[in-house]
Structure formats: C-alpha cells, structure tokens
Amino acid sequence: MNQITQEQREQLLILQQEEINGYHTYEKLSKIIKDPNNSRVLKRISGEELKHYQLWKEYTQQEISPNKWKIRFFYWISRLFGLTFGIRLMELGEEKVQLVYKKLLDVIPEAAKVLADEEKHENELLDMIDEQSLQYAGSVVLGLNDALVELTGALAGLTFAFKDTKVIALAGLITGISASFSMAASEYLSTKSDESGQNPVLSAIYTGIAYIFTVFMLILPFLISKNYYFSLAWTIFHAILIIAVFNYYISVARGYNFRKRFLEMVSISLGVALFSFVVGNIISKWIGV
C-alpha cells in the first residue's frame, strides 16, 4: 500500500464520509422502494459504497461516523418529493467528490476503479427510475403555466377594474376554478387522442390539481389583505415563488437548466400580468368604474 501525505489523507477522509453516508442512505431507500428490481439495485449499490468506505479506511486507519442528519435529509426528500429528485440532488452534491477522486488517481491505484464504480452507480440510479410524478410532469407544467399566465394577468386587470379585494378574489376564484376544469378536460381529450401511452385521466388530474393549487396561492393575498395594491404585489411574489420552486424541482429531477427555464417562465407570466394591468386601468377609466 502506497504511503500518503497528510493532504491526501484528508481527501480520503472526505471520500470515506461520502461513502458511509451513501451506504446508509441507499440501504434505507432500498427498504421503501416497491419495485423489486430497483430495490435490489439500491441494495447492491449500498454494499459497494460500504466496500469503498472500508478501502479508504485501510489508508486512513480511521473510523468515520455517518452523518445522520444528511442521511435523514436525503431519505425524507426522496420520500416526499420522489426518488428521482432525491437521488439527483445527492448526485449534484457529489460533483466535488469526483474532483477529489481525480486528484488521487496518480497516487492510489484503487481510485480509478472506485471512480468508475461511482460513475456506474450514477448511470444505474438514473436509468432505473420511472416515477409517475415525472411521467406526468408535462401535465403539471401545463396546469401551472396556464394558471400563472392567465390568472396573474386576470388579477392584475381586475385590480384596477374593481379596486376591491373581495370582489377581485370572487371574480378570480370563479375564473380560476372554471378554467381549471376546462383545462383538465382539454388535457384529458388531448392525451386520449395522442399515442404517448399516458393515462388521460391521470393527465387530467395532474393538470387540474396544479391549476387549482396555483389559483389558491394567487387568490390568497386578496382574501387576507384589504389593500389591493399590496395584494397584487403579494400575488406576483407568490407567482415568482411557485415558478422558482417548481422549476428547481424539474431542473434537478430532469437535469434541465434552471436559470433558463425560470427566466423564461417569469418573463411570460409577468409580461402578461403587466399587459393586463395596463388594459384593466384603461378600461376602468374608459367605462368610469
């Protein structure tokens, strides 16, 4: 076994920590996965992570305790938001670890094999995942996009047209709920007519739920506050927050560019809202409301 410097030992301790964390995380996740094949993959990967840990331990001659907080965090993230999201989030954090491996390639012979194993693990983990929530991500995007664009714009126009938060909320709810059923029905018919293999009922449900959730979040400020300017500003903040959270989720789970998707969706939603705001103000003055 090659002699290592203190700096290399510290790098190996970082790898040890990641390996023992990975072992416990994948071990826990393997017990909650319903698909037997996926469960076996996770179980095998957890065993290989433990072997890697023991290999680095031979060099460092030091035991490392698992980071229980980190293990629980990724376990519950995977349970709440799906295995795909949880695993991809873990992989994002392992990019720095890959750099550590590459620094050790010329010093420790086993580093090349372990790095190859890690890359193989990443491919296996991402290939095995086929979650319903991501299969119908397009339907969720449709519901969110439509509600954000239409309702943010409608509320902006209604704010200047009525200047009464309760009336604005009532009009927004009627518009939003009606539109959610209409959009869900359109998604059902659209999915039924194509050959994507998706269940049209589930597509409609995902679209409708995403739409109604967005409607509630956008209307909420007008139900709480009596100041219609403040309510509109709060609604726009909610719209940006929804766009940011959802696009972050999809960007991590699908490997998309977060910044590009976020800016595009914000620009469209706020652009329509601004246009509707101006139109509402003009119509309000024109008809004397």
C-alpha positions in Angstrom: 0.0 0.0 0.0 1.4 3.4 -1.0 2.3 6.0 1.6 0.1 9.0 1.5 0.6 12.6 2.6 -1.4 14.4 5.2 -3.3 16.3 2.5 -4.2 13.1 0.7 -5.3 11.6 3.9 -7.7 14.5 4.5 -9.1 14.0 1.0 -9.6 10.3 1.7 -11.5 11.2 4.9 -13.9 13.3 2.8 -14.4 10.2 0.5 -14.9 8.0 3.5 -17.6 10.3 4.8 -19.4 10.3 1.5 -19.2 6.5 1.1 -20.5 5.8 4.6 -23.3 8.3 4.1 -24.2 6.7 0.8 -24.2 3.3 2.2 -26.7 4.2 4.9 -28.9 6.3 2.6 -29.2 3.7 -0.2 -29.7 1.0 2.4 -32.7 2.9 3.9 -34.1 3.8 0.5 -33.9 0.2 -0.7 -36.4 -0.8 2.0 -39.1 1.6 0.9 -38.9 1.0 -2.9 -41.9 -1.1 -4.2 -40.2 -2.2 -7.4 -38.1 -5.4 -6.5 -35.5 -4.8 -9.2 -35.0 -1.1 -8.2 -34.7 -2.2 -4.6 -32.1 -4.8 -5.4 -30.1 -2.1 -7.4 -30.1 0.2 -4.4 -29.2 -2.6 -2.0 -26.2 -3.6 -4.2 -25.0 -0.1 -4.6 -25.2 0.4 -0.8 -23.0 -2.7 -0.4 -20.4 -1.3 -2.9 -20.4 2.0 -1.1 -19.5 0.2 2.1 -16.7 -1.6 0.4 -15.3 1.7 -0.8 -15.5 3.0 2.7 -13.6 0.1 4.0 -10.9 0.5 1.3 -10.3 4.1 2.2 -10.3 3.2 5.9 -7.2 0.9 5.2 -5.4 4.1 4.1 -6.6 6.5 6.7 -6.7 4.0 9.6 -9.7 5.9 11.0 -13.4 5.2 11.5 -15.9 7.8 10.3 -19.3 8.1 11.8 -22.2 8.5 9.3 -23.7 12.0 9.1 -27.2 11.1 10.5 -28.7 14.5 9.6 -27.6 14.3 6.0 -28.9 10.7 5.7 -32.3 11.6 7.1 -32.4 14.7 4.9 -32.0 12.8 1.6 -34.2 9.9 2.9 -37.1 12.2 3.6 -36.5 14.3 0.5 -36.7 11.1 -1.6 -39.9 10.0 0.2 -41.6 13.4 0.0 -40.6 14.5 -3.5 -39.7 11.3 -5.2 -36.7 9.0 -5.6 -35.6 10.7 -8.8 -35.4 14.2 -7.2 -33.7 12.8 -4.1 -31.0 10.9 -6.0 -30.3 13.7 -8.4 -29.9 16.1 -5.5 -27.4 13.7 -4.0 -25.6 13.4 -7.3 -25.3 17.2 -7.5 -23.5 17.2 -4.2 -21.1 14.5 -5.4 -19.6 16.6 -8.2 -17.0 18.0 -5.8 -16.2 14.4 -4.6 -15.5 13.4 -8.2 -12.8 16.1 -8.3 -11.2 14.6 -5.2 -11.1 11.2 -6.8 -9.3 12.6 -9.8 -6.6 14.2 -7.6 -5.9 10.8 -6.2 -5.7 8.8 -9.4 -1.9 9.0 -9.8 -1.3 8.2 -6.1 -3.7 5.5 -5.2 -4.2 2.6 -7.7 -7.7 1.7 -6.5 -9.0 5.2 -7.0 -9.6 4.6 -10.8 -11.8 1.5 -10.1 -13.7 3.3 -7.3 -14.3 6.3 -9.6 -15.6 4.0 -12.4 -17.9 2.3 -9.8 -19.3 5.7 -8.8 -20.0 6.7 -12.4 -21.6 3.3 -13.0 -23.8 3.9 -9.9 -24.9 7.2 -11.2 -26.0 5.8 -14.5 -27.7 2.8 -12.9 -29.6 5.0 -10.4 -30.8 7.4 -13.1 -31.7 4.6 -15.6 -33.8 2.6 -13.1 -36.1 5.5 -12.2 -39.5 5.8 -13.8 -41.8 7.7 -11.4 -45.4 8.6 -12.2 -44.9 12.1 -10.9 -42.2 12.8 -13.6 -44.1 10.9 -16.3 -46.8 13.5 -15.9 -44.6 16.4 -15.3 -45.8 17.9 -18.7 -49.4 17.9 -17.4 -48.2 19.7 -14.2 -46.3 22.2 -16.2 -49.4 22.8 -18.4 -51.6 23.4 -15.3 -49.1 25.7 -13.6 -48.2 27.7 -16.7 -51.7 28.2 -17.8 -52.9 29.3 -14.3 -49.9 31.5 -13.7 -50.2 33.3 -17.1 -54.0 33.6 -17.2 -54.8 34.3 -13.6 -51.8 36.6 -12.8 -52.8 38.6 -15.8 -56.5 38.5 -14.9 -55.9 39.5 -11.3 -53.7 42.4 -12.4 -56.5 43.6 -14.7 -59.2 43.1 -12.1 -57.2 45.0 -9.5 -57.6 48.3 -11.5 -61.0 47.5 -12.8 -62.7 46.8 -9.4 -60.2 48.2 -6.7 -61.9 45.9 -4.1 -60.0 42.9 -2.8 -63.2 40.8 -2.0 -64.7 41.4 -5.4 -61.3 40.7 -7.1 -61.0 37.5 -5.1 -64.5 36.4 -6.0 -64.0 37.1 -9.7 -60.6 35.4 -9.6 -62.0 32.3 -7.9 -64.8 31.9 -10.3 -62.5 32.4 -13.3 -59.8 30.2 -11.9 -61.9 27.2 -10.8 -63.9 27.3 -14.1 -60.6 27.4 -16.0 -59.1 24.5 -14.0 -62.0 22.2 -15.0 -61.8 23.4 -18.6 -58.0 22.9 -18.7 -58.3 19.4 -17.1 -61.0 18.4 -19.7 -58.8 19.7 -22.5 -55.8 17.7 -21.2 -57.9 14.6 -21.0 -59.1 14.9 -24.6 -55.6 15.8 -25.8 -53.9 12.9 -24.1 -56.6 10.4 -25.2 -56.1 11.4 -28.8 -52.3 11.0 -28.9 -50.2 7.9 -28.5 -47.9 8.9 -25.6 -49.0 5.9 -23.5 -50.1 8.2 -20.6 -53.3 7.7 -18.8 -55.7 10.5 -19.9 -57.5 10.5 -16.5 -54.2 10.9 -14.6 -53.0 13.6 -17.0 -56.3 15.5 -16.4 -56.0 15.1 -12.6 -52.4 16.3 -12.5 -53.2 19.3 -14.7 -56.4 20.2 -12.7 -54.6 19.9 -9.3 -51.7 22.0 -10.4 -54.1 24.6 -11.8 -56.3 24.7 -8.6 -53.2 24.9 -6.3 -51.9 27.8 -8.3 -55.3 29.6 -8.2 -55.5 29.2 -4.4 -51.9 30.6 -4.0 -52.6 33.6 -6.3 -56.0 34.4 -4.8 -54.9 34.1 -1.1 -53.5 37.6 -0.8 -56.8 39.2 -1.8 -58.6 37.1 0.8 -56.3 38.2 3.6 -55.5 41.9 2.8 -57.8 44.8 2.1 -55.1 46.7 0.3 -55.5 45.8 -3.4 -52.0 47.1 -4.4 -50.4 45.1 -1.6 -52.4 42.1 -2.5 -51.4 42.3 -6.2 -47.7 42.7 -5.2 -48.1 39.6 -2.9 -49.7 37.7 -5.7 -46.9 38.4 -8.0 -44.4 37.3 -5.3 -46.4 34.0 -5.0 -46.3 33.6 -8.8 -42.5 34.0 -8.9 -42.1 31.7 -5.9 -44.2 28.9 -7.5 -42.2 29.3 -10.7 -38.9 29.1 -8.8 -39.8 26.1 -6.7 -41.4 24.0 -9.5 -38.6 24.8 -12.0 -35.9 23.9 -9.4 -37.7 20.6 -8.8 -38.0 19.8 -12.6 -34.4 21.1 -13.3 -32.9 18.8 -10.7 -35.1 15.8 -11.5 -34.8 16.1 -15.3 -31.3 17.7 -15.4 -32.5 20.9 -17.1 -31.1 24.3 -17.0 -32.8 26.0 -14.0 -31.9 29.6 -14.9 -33.1 29.5 -18.5 -36.4 27.8 -17.7 -37.1 30.1 -14.7 -36.4 33.4 -16.5 -38.4 32.3 -19.5 -41.5 31.4 -17.4 -41.2 34.5 -15.2 -40.9 36.8 -18.3 -44.0 35.3 -19.8 -46.1 35.4 -16.6 -45.1 38.9 -15.6 -45.3 40.2 -19.1 -48.9 39.1 -19.4 -49.7 40.5 -15.9 -48.2 43.9 -16.9 -50.2 44.0 -20.1 -53.4 43.0 -18.3 -52.7 45.6 -15.6 -52.4 48.4 -18.2 -55.5 47.1 -20.1 -57.5 47.0 -16.8 -56.5 50.5 -16.0 -57.5 51.8 -19.4 -60.9 50.0 -19.4 -61.6 51.2 -15.8 -61.1 54.8 -16.9 -63.0 54.3 -20.2 -66.2 53.0 -18.6 -65.8 55.0 -15.4 -65.7 52.2 -12.9 
